[in-house]
């Protein structure tokens, strides 16, 4: 089929969308470079792995995969509602937070509606808005953090959504409670705030605004969370949204009939009930972060202090070259060119042995 015909068939603007490019997988680099003992520090996965209870739940559920899954994810939905002291109708579960972002755009963005977000931030916000014909309005970060005052100035009668990634991906910075409250108080009533808390479990800042508090106040706000990070279930693709009933009802209108498979549902319930493993995962990130800060300081390498399980590091030279050199050492990181920061790279905090191997390789490269 020729290009002209495709352009006539495709939805307006679809062919101009820049696709999201994830961090390189171990399988991908093995194919390109060959067999090696790889460490992947590119995608902010929980390198402690999943809870053993989640793995056992999957094993028990395997014989039932010939059956369709429970569409509403009833058991998991009830478990989350109980955990957060919310009515079940304020919880929506789907195939990862990425899918929820697309559902939000499907449910609320009309052609020409404006969607405000930081720059840089998680690129899926841009893709989802563009698919629905929305106009993306990007506001540069200030000191690597959301500039809420500048974002507020971009809000007008056409604005439908404001995305706030807290902590922000890729910088790891957070918006504090007081400026966030001021920002919310000045927003027009028709604007929905999407507060993405994918990395919220790792936050140490005492002034971090917990999205749950705003949900319980019935604010026009949707909170996104995931089982990919602290619970180590990234490969199962399961996330959830919390929000006011009328907002959640709109998400249900565009939700797939069976968005989450049986294995993911039982694993998520088991993971949610294994808080010891979640605490160990958070502790792993804290200890690794302190170690990496100390070593980077000794090397004179600057970085953005992070509230997540990754660090945004400035090598003050082309990070693509650092990336390629680390690949030769069996280590995968995420170069910052994709976010407009060509000297930076985002590095996941791993197990202590992984962090030590990264630092050893980095010292060798920088010498």
N, C-alpha and C positions, 0 to 999 in steps of 0.2 A: 504494500500500500504506500503510495507516494506521500511525501511530507506535507504537501498542500492539503491533501484529503484528510490527513490526521489532524491538522490544525483546524479544519472545519468541524471535525467530529468531537474533538476534545473540549471540555469545559473551558471557558475563558480564563486565561492566565495559568492554566495547569502546566503547560510546556515551559513556562518561564521560571517555575519554582525551582529553587536550589535544594536538592535532596539532602536530607540529614546524613552525614557520614559518621558512623560510630568509630570508636577506637579500634585499631587492628586487633583481630582475634589471634590466639595462639595458632589455630589451624591455618590462618591466612599467612602468617609469617613463616610457619614451618614449610608451607608449600613454596614460598618465595626463596627462602634462605636455606632450609634444610633442617635436619634433626638437631636439637639442642635442648638443654634444660632451661626452658623459658620461664621468665617471671613476667606476668602481665600487670603493669601498673598504669593502665590506660583508661579503664572504664569504671573505676570507683566501686568495684565489686568487693564484697566482704570476703577477704582471703582466708578467714577462719573457716569459711564454708557454712553449710546449713546446719541447723540443729539436728542431732541424731534422731530426735523424736519425729522431725519432719520426714526424714529419710525412711524411718520405720513406718510411718503413716502411708507413705507412697507405696511401700512394699506390700502392705496389707490391702491397698486399694487396687493394685494392678489387675487382679482377676475381673474387676468390674468395668474395665474400660470399653467393653462392648455396649455399655449403657450410656445414654445421653447424660450429661451433667445436670445438676439442679440449676436451672436458669437464674433464679434470683440469688443463688449462693446463700441459702437460708441459714445454714449453721454458722458459717463464717460471719455473715451479716449480724446475726444475733450475738456472736462472741464480741464483735467490735462495738456494737451498741452497748453491751454490758460493760465492756472495758472503759468506754468513754462516757457512760451514763447519759446516753442519747436514745431517743426513740429510733426504732429500726428504719423508719421511713426517711431518716436523715442520713442514711448510709447507702452509697452506691458502690458496687464492686465491679471491676472490669479487668480487661486483659492488659495490665500494666498501666502506670500513670500516663504513658505516651498516648494510649488509646483514650483515656479520660480527657486529655487535652483536646484531642480531635472531637470527642463527643461534645465538649463544652462549646467548641466553635460551631459544630453542627446545630446545636440547640439554640444558640444565642446570636450568632453573627449573620447579619444580612449583607447583601451586596452594598458596598460603600460604607458600612460601619467601620469605625476606627478602633484599633486595638493597640493600647499603649504598653510598652515594655522597656526594660533596660537594654543597653548595648555595651558589652556583650552579655548574653544570658543564654538559657537553654534554647537552641534553635528550633525545636519542635513547635514552640509558640508561634513563630513566624509562619512555618509551613501550614499549620492548622488554620490560621486566620486567612492566609492566601488562598487555600483550597476553597473556602467559602466566599471568596470575593471581597474579603475585608481589607482595609487599608492599614498596614502596619506602621506604627509611629514609634520610632526608637529614640531613646534618650540616653546619652552617654553616661557611663558611671562617673561618680565623683569620688576620688580616693578609693577606687576599686569597689565602691558600694553604690547601691541604688540612690540616685539623686531625687528624692521624693518631691522636693520643691519644684524642680525642673519638670518632673513628670506631671505634677499637678497643673502646671501652666499649659501643658499639651492637651489636657482634657477639655472637651467642648461638647456641644449638643449631639455630635455624631459619635462620641465615644461610647462603646458598649462594654468592653472588657479592659481591665488593667491586670497584667501578669506581674507578680512579684515572687521571684524565686528566692526563698529564705531558709537556709543559706543559699547564696547565689552560685550557680554553676556557670562559669569555671573558676570564679575568684575565691569562693569559700567564705565570703563576707556576709554579715547579717544586718538587717534593718532593726533598730532598737524600738522598744515599746512606745516611748513617748513620741518620737517623730512619726511613727506609724499611726498612732491614735490621732495626731493632728491631721495627718494626710486623710484618714478615713472621714474625719469630721467635716472636711471641706469638699468631699466628692459629691457630685450631683446624685440624686436618687436612682437614676437609670443606669448607673455604672456598677458593674459587678467586678469585685476584686477576686482574682484567682491567686490564692496564697499556696505556692508549691513548697511543701515541707518534706521533700524526698530525703533530705539530709538532716532533718530536724532532730533526730535522735542523738546526733553527735554534738549538738550545741552545748557549750560550757558557759556562755554569756548569761549572767543572771537577769539581764534586761531584755532577753529574747521574748518577743510577743507570741505566745502559744495560740495558734489559730482556733483551738477548741474554745477558748474563752469568748471569742467573737461569735462563734457559731451558737453558743448557748445564749448570747445576747440577741440572736436572730438578726444579725447584720446581713446585708446583701454580699455575702462572701462565701467562696467555695474553697475548702482546704483539700489539697491533694497530698496523699501519702502512699508509700509503696512497701512491698515486702522484698524488694530487690536489694536493699542496702543493709540495714542492720540485721535483717532476718536471713540474708544470704540466699534468697530464692530468685535471683535475677533470671535464671534460665527457665523459670516456670511462668514468667510474665503475669504478675498479679498486683494490682494496686487498688486504691479506693478513694472515694471523694466523700467529704462530710459537708453538710450544708442545710440550709433552711428547706423545709418540705417542698415549697413551691419550686425552688431551684432544682432540687433533686428529681422532682417529677418531670421536669423538662429533660433531664439527662436520661430518665427511663424511656422517654418517647423516642430517643435515637439510639438506644442501647441494642446490641445484638441479642438474639434470643438465648444463645448459649456462649457468652463471652469468655468464660473461665472453665477450663477442663477439670475433670474429677480429681486428678492427681494434685493439681495446684490448690484446689479448695481444701483438701484434707491436709496437705502440707502446711498451708497457711494457718489453719486452726491449731495444728500441733506446734508450729513455731511460735504463735501468739501465746501459747501456754507454757513455753519454755523461756521464762524471763532470765534464768541463769545464763543461758547461751547468749541472749541479747546483751546482758551486762558484760560478759566476756568480750563480745564483739566491740562494744563501745570502749572498753578498757584497752583493747588492742590498738584502737585508733588513737586514744589519748597517749599511750606510752610510745607508740611509733612516731607521733607528731613531735613529742618532746625530743626524742632522739634525732629526728631529721632536722629540727630547728637548731639543735646544738651543733650538729655536724656542718650544716650549711653556714652557720655563723662562723665557725672555725675556718671554713674555706673562703669566706668573704662573698658568698653567693646570696643575693637578696631574694626575698619571697614575700608574699602577702599572707599575714597571719590568718589562719583558717579556722572556721567553726564546723568544718565538715571532715570527711575521711579522705581528703586529698589536699594538696598544697599547690598553689600557683607560683611557680618559680621563675625568676628572671635570670637567664644565663648571660644577658648583655651581649649576646651574639646570636646568629641564626639558630633557632632551636631545632630546625629541621636537620641540621648537621649533627647536633647533639643526639637527636632521635636516631639517626642512622648509625652513629657511633655506638650508641647503647644497644641497638639491635645486634650489632656484631658481638656484643658481650652477653646476648641472650636476654635482654631486658626491653620491654615495650612500654613507652610512655606516650603522652598525647601532645604533639607540638601545638603551639598557640596561634599559628597562622590562621587557622579556621575561625578564630575569634577576633582577628585583627591585631594580635599581639605577637609578632613574629619572633621576638627574642624570649618569649615566655613558653613554658610547658606546664601542663597539669599532670601531677604525679600522684597516683593513689598511694595511701598509706597502707602498707602490707604487714605481714608477719615480721617479727624482728629480724629474722634471717634474710628476708626479702629486702628490707630497708638497708641492712648492712651491706648486702651485695650491690644494691643500687649506689650507695655512697662510695664503695670501693671502686666500682666501675667509673663513676663520675670523676673521682680524683684522678684516675688514670687518664681519662679523656681530657680533662681540663689542664693537666700537666703538659 
